[in-house]
């Protein structure tokens, strides 16, 4: 088989002609990376460039979608899409790119790649969807293989000829990521068309995905019966499990339209009815979670996804309204609204809800300063309060920490203040090791603690030393009590007087530890692990 270079050249030129703006967008992001790598600007400028580059999938999907949807008079939007990323330079993305909103942005980018012009029937939409998914996977695979090959060549030349081309390793990978992979995807979308379901996808759907969905349905039905009989609430994360189940089931129902093996029509044709018990579980669990802990960003998205999930299941009862293309468009608009519109964004709703909840607990625990309208200074949480009070304290701290993650410590402290209760609320993890000398007078036998001879463990604040061959407990004592009784020494870990933390004596034995790992919250120490050491006997 001869390599047709003219055809390859023709395909490349055709792809560049049809997707010129997508290619230029990739070049812009590649240049952006090179400038950042060369230290352009300060550290803040480099962080800004990094955050913008993390949004490349969204901007590529927007440009690609504009290319597919707009022609004639609206064609100008395609060319203007090259500049869609420019406003991102003037937005603080430092928290956005590490939030759940970023995950939904990537989902939005994926959904945009599936959009097609005109009203499409479900079979045509299913073909385009499976085609786009496969082309996306193949383009990423080809890009990674190409990047690996290029890096192997460059790495070999660096090693053999002592070339200092270390930057080229990184640049070649980024070039493939921003330019080659998107162009391969565009080329496949233009040239490869599926008439039927690819055989390997047919096998996956028929023998793996569909049976798994049916088995999972049975599990959810059993769980539904269990909570109904015991009259108890669903577990906290069950909403996410049901949502994932329905998403895969709807995907299986759509792709079932393309398969040649229609073994599961009995299930998918009645899925809207079959899904009723799992949907009930979802709504009971989700409403209970929101009622108890109020909204957060993730719960707003979960609630919106639940509404859409229920709507789509109902729509699929009708051939006229059960169109997957319409469902995709509705999902896109919902993600855009909850992610990018300030007043109704999931983040804004979550912050507002948790602020109200925080203020409720501040008043309930009498921690509000009437003069500053902030947290009272010096108000330390009681470690010995009743269970309800301790729970309220934990909820207050949870709200405070959530707001810190979403808005930043400076913003939250400026509004609500801070005190020792907040600063001491988190566990501080650390370790100390023995510094001073130990007086072993009166002990005649010394033996190192090894894994072969001894088992040294910590559980519920108790250190237990067991003889491994005979499984016999040699000694046991409360190390948490020792640490808290000598709290002053814990604050000076380098003191030579800290040996009393590491030495335990009874009538026959002396245990000497080498290291103590612990966690501390509110001035209370809790041992997490110890290492020995030696055991001495009289």
Phi, psi and omega in degrees: 000119183276147178277114183273092183293325181294324178290320178298316179298318179297319179295319180296313181296321179295319179295317180295325179290317183283337184227049184294318182292322176299320179293317179297322177299315177298320178298318179300316181289327176295315178298322178301317179294317180298316179298318179295320181294331179272009173079030179296127180073190180271189181296325180293321178296321180291322176297320179298314179298319179299315180296322178293319181295331177294344179265010181305316180304322180293313183291325175295315181297322178297314180296316180296319180293319176299323179296321183281328189267325192254131177218173179056239185293329181275001182299335180300329179297327178297315181290325178288339181297342176300333185258010181297334183279347185299314180301337181296337178292339185254012180242137177284107183256008187301323179268332184296316186289352177240026182243172178293335177297327176294321178299319178288334173295319177293324176294321176299317178301317179296316180298322181297327179292342182266353184288138177230158179285150172079173178275119184249141174284166187295326180294313179297319179295319179297319178297314180296323181293311181295325177295313181295319180296313180295317179297324178295314179296316181295318181295320177295318179297314179299317179299318180293321178296317179296316179298319179296318179296315180297316180296324178295318179295311181295318179298321178295319179293324176297317183288317185284314187256005179059031175290143177262067183252036186297325179296330183293333176299314181290317183295322181296321179293316180294323177299315178295321183294315186270337187240304187293309183301312177299322180291324176297317178299313180298319180296316179297320179296328181281329191249331185258121179236133179264128174272326180227172176297129176302141186306317183292327176289327177298318180294316180299315181293316187285319189252352181237299188294306183298314176300321180296319179296318180294318178297318180295325175300316178299319179298315180294325177295318178297320179293321177299316179296320182297313182287333177289318180292315181278352180052057180232164181277151176296157177293160190301320186266006185296332179299318179293324179294316179295319179300314178298320178300313182294321179300312180293323180293318178295322175297317178297321179297320180292313183286342175298337178294339185257342186285151178274346180253098185267054184287338191246022176302325180301330181273308186290327180293338180244022186295325180300329177277317182299328185282356185300308179301313177300323179293323176298316177302315180303310186290323177296313181294317183291314180296319179297319180296315181291321179297321183281315188245002179066185185279145162232175180304312183294325180287330175295313177298320180297316179297315179297318179296323178295319177298313179295318179303312180295318179299315182294321178298321178291317181299327182289352173288341182246130176291332182286318185259346182277063182257124182295327178299317179295320178298321179297315181296318178299317180298319179298314180297322179294317178298316179300315182295314185280349183252325191241346180269112191307311187294331184240016181292154179299322180296315182295319178296317179297317180296314180300316182294317182286332173296315177299320181291319178299314181295326178297316181287327176299315179291320182296323181269005179056048179249013182265126176280118184293340181275308184270345185058033175234183178297139174297139176279141178082003181275099183269139178293140177282132177276347186247016181288171179291167187298323180293320179295316179297322178295319177298321177298315180296322180292320177300314180295321179298317178296315181299314181294322178299314180295325176296318179294322185278325186245341183103148183299319184297318181295314183292317180292328177293327182274318187248351184075186178207163176205186184297331180298323179283313186293333181261004186287325183278148173293135173255120184261134181197182176212159175225154176233161186290140184243317187273183179266151182248131177279116183251020180301131178099354180248129187256339185241131182238136177215130177291148178272112179240161180294333182288329187254333187223156171238115182250117187225162177232129178209126180053040177080002182253129173270129180234127176250121184238141174283119186296312184299323186254357182051045183250131179285122181271314178204160181206133179206164183271102182281332177299322179296320178296315182296317183285330175289338180240044184301328180297322178291331179295334179279350180231072187295341181269001181291140178285352179272002184281006182298331181296341176286335189255354185245130175233134181235141167232197186294334185241328189241158169232123178257129177243120178266153176266320187213144177233123173261142185209168169230150185225135174215128180062030180081002179259128183261142179223119181288136179249335181194154175222159174224140180254154024101192181212160175236128180244146178228158182277000000 
